[in-house]
Amino acid sequence: MKKIGLIGGLSWQSTVDYYRIINEESNKRLGAKSTVESIIYSTDLETKLDHVYKGELDVLMDEFIGITKSLKQAGADVVLLCTNTMHIVFEGIQKNVDVPMIHITDATAAAIQKAGLKKVGILGTTFTMTQPFIIGKLKEEYGIECVSPDPEDMPEIMRVIQEELTFNILKDSSREYYVNVIRKLQAKGAEGVILGCTEIPMLIKQKDSPVPVFDTTELHALSAVDYALGE
């Protein structure tokens, strides 16, 4: 059994869900009182986001490299960056550490392919919805087309994430707004929708959506259990 390292705090609300899913799923598979072992490094979201906004990606990458190495030193056999947005520097981190990392997009793409879908919508931070580190990887490596929300909808999607979900504030009005955006994505041909921010699954569940949802938090966490148990 391998040990999972989690880079969390991005936000800590969704890190709690990672930890819960990993323990619930591994206990389900192992039985009795057993779970896989894990190590959490909870970092500061404000500092990391500030680097992204300022375009200080080399600084951001170096900080995550240091964190990843510390998890490896603590005994982690695999490391997860528990956020979609920070995957903007994933490739640089992985190239500079000697511990395997699981890309959140790989876990998500596997589920989309299993469902037989070719075109999906995506909700997330403005960076995730517009830059290629998620949507480009899906297209280039998996042939999955991503449809982003209309530009006029992106500021409100981002505001809800930053001002509400990060603080575990769940509003019906925000849920209704997101569902309306999902319906617009469906009208553009999206067969499903990626909940491409690890806080969004706190607000949007499958029952809320007219199309299949792909919960990146759950899919990423489950992929870590697969790896830890050699499945």
Secondary structure, 3 states (H helix, E strand, C coil): CCCEEEEECCCHHHHHHHHHHHHHHHHHHHCCCCCCCEEEEECCHHHHHHHHHCCCHHHHHHHHHHHHHHHHHCCCCEEEECCCHHHHHHHHHHHCCCCCECCHHHHHHHHHHHCCCCEEEEECCHHHHHCHHHHHHHHHHHCCEEECCCCCCHHHHHHHHHHHHHHCCCCHHHHHHHHHHHHHHHHCCCCEEEECCCCHHHHCCHHHCCCCEEEHHHHHHHHHHHHHCCC
